[in-house]
Amino acid sequence: MGVSIEQNFNSDAIKKILTKDSLWDAIAEDGQDKDEFEVDLNKNYFLSVNVGETCIGLYILHAFNGATMQIHANILPEYRKHAKESGKKVLEWFQDNASDKFEKIIALIPVIYPKVYHFTKNRGFTDEGLITKAYRKNGRLIDIHILGLERYTLKRE
């Protein structure tokens, strides 16, 4: 069964996925409370990653500025075998659905997540820099990789 991507407007379903312990423990900075987490459907695109009828995670995209969108990948650990296909599909979604004003997509990845960094690099993103001591996790300040992908480089397979 293949992976599909669709925009999700159900804030309760979105919150249920993002606040699962297996994701929340990785994505939340110190001090963030999952009970206080709010889904903002006005500023974000929430893209459900589905295998058949099962939602296995979400990609979140939002405007970083007038020309760039930022992406966050959130695939449940037990379904990460579908990450490669979902990564391809979400970039197709960006190409087909994001406003033409967005010429670039970026990912900000804390250095404590090397698998996410390599996954993103394998989708065609390139290193664009490092933000030092910008993410607080487990009482430490962590550096963040900046990776980018220009829209014109996206190709259909």
C-alpha positions in Angstrom: 0.0 0.0 0.0 1.4 3.4 -1.0 1.7 6.7 0.8 -0.6 9.6 0.1 -0.5 13.2 1.3 -3.5 15.3 1.9 -4.1 18.6 3.6 -5.7 18.2 7.0 -8.0 20.7 8.6 -9.1 18.7 11.6 -7.3 20.4 14.5 -8.2 17.6 17.0 -6.8 14.9 14.7 -3.6 17.0 14.1 -3.1 17.6 17.9 -3.7 13.9 18.6 -0.8 12.9 16.2 1.6 15.6 17.2 1.2 15.1 21.0 1.7 11.3 20.9 4.5 10.6 23.4 6.7 9.0 20.7 6.7 12.3 18.7 6.2 14.9 21.4 9.2 13.8 23.3 11.4 14.5 20.2 9.8 17.6 18.8 9.0 19.7 21.9 11.5 22.0 23.4 12.0 22.1 27.1 9.1 23.8 28.8 6.5 23.1 26.1 3.3 21.5 27.5 1.3 19.3 25.2 -1.9 20.2 27.0 -1.3 23.8 26.0 -0.3 23.0 22.4 -2.7 24.7 19.9 -3.1 23.9 16.2 -3.0 27.1 14.1 -4.8 26.3 10.9 -4.5 29.9 9.7 -0.7 30.1 9.6 0.2 26.4 8.8 -0.4 23.8 6.3 -0.8 20.4 8.0 -0.3 17.6 5.6 -1.4 14.2 6.7 0.8 11.3 5.6 -1.5 8.3 5.1 -0.9 4.6 4.3 -4.3 3.4 3.3 -6.7 4.9 5.9 -4.1 5.2 8.6 -2.5 8.6 9.4 1.2 7.8 10.1 2.3 11.4 10.6 2.2 15.0 9.5 4.3 17.5 7.6 3.9 21.1 8.7 4.6 23.9 6.3 4.4 27.6 7.0 5.6 30.9 5.5 9.1 31.7 6.9 9.0 34.9 5.0 7.6 36.2 1.6 9.7 33.9 -0.5 10.4 30.9 1.7 8.4 28.1 3.4 9.7 26.2 6.4 8.9 22.4 6.7 8.7 20.1 9.7 8.6 16.4 9.3 6.7 14.4 12.0 6.4 10.7 11.1 5.5 8.3 13.9 8.5 6.1 14.7 6.7 2.8 13.9 6.0 4.0 10.4 9.4 5.6 9.4 9.9 2.9 6.8 7.5 5.1 4.7 9.6 8.3 5.3 11.4 8.3 2.0 8.2 8.0 0.0 6.4 10.6 2.1 9.3 13.0 1.7 9.0 12.7 -2.1 5.2 13.2 -1.9 5.4 16.2 0.3 7.8 17.9 -2.1 5.4 17.1 -5.0 2.7 18.7 -2.9 4.8 21.8 -2.4 5.5 22.0 -6.1 1.8 21.6 -7.0 0.1 23.5 -4.3 2.2 26.1 -2.6 1.9 29.6 -4.0 4.4 30.5 -6.7 5.8 33.3 -4.5 7.5 30.6 -2.5 10.8 30.0 -4.3 12.4 28.0 -1.5 11.7 25.5 1.3 13.9 25.3 4.4 14.3 22.9 7.3 15.7 23.8 10.7 17.0 20.6 12.3 18.6 20.4 15.8 22.0 18.7 15.6 20.8 16.1 18.1 18.7 14.5 15.3 21.3 13.2 12.7 18.8 10.8 11.1 16.5 13.7 10.3 19.4 15.7 9.0 20.5 12.9 6.7 16.9 12.2 5.6 16.5 15.8 4.6 19.9 15.9 2.8 18.8 12.8 0.9 15.7 14.6 -0.3 17.9 17.2 -2.1 18.3 19.8 0.6 21.7 21.5 1.0 23.5 22.9 4.0 23.0 26.6 4.4 24.4 27.2 7.8 24.1 26.7 11.5 22.3 28.6 14.2 24.3 28.1 17.4 22.7 27.5 20.8 19.2 28.1 19.6 17.2 25.1 20.8 16.7 24.0 24.4 16.5 20.3 25.0 17.1 18.3 28.2 18.5 21.4 29.8 21.1 22.1 27.1 21.3 24.7 24.3 21.6 22.9 21.0 22.8 24.1 17.6 20.4 23.9 14.6 21.3 23.0 11.0 19.7 25.2 8.3 19.0 23.2 5.1 17.4 24.6 2.0 16.0 23.5 -1.3 15.2 25.9 -4.2 11.9 25.2 -5.9 13.4 25.2 -9.4 15.6 22.2 -8.5 12.6 19.9 -7.8 12.2 17.3 -10.5 9.5 14.8 -11.0 10.6 11.2 -11.0 
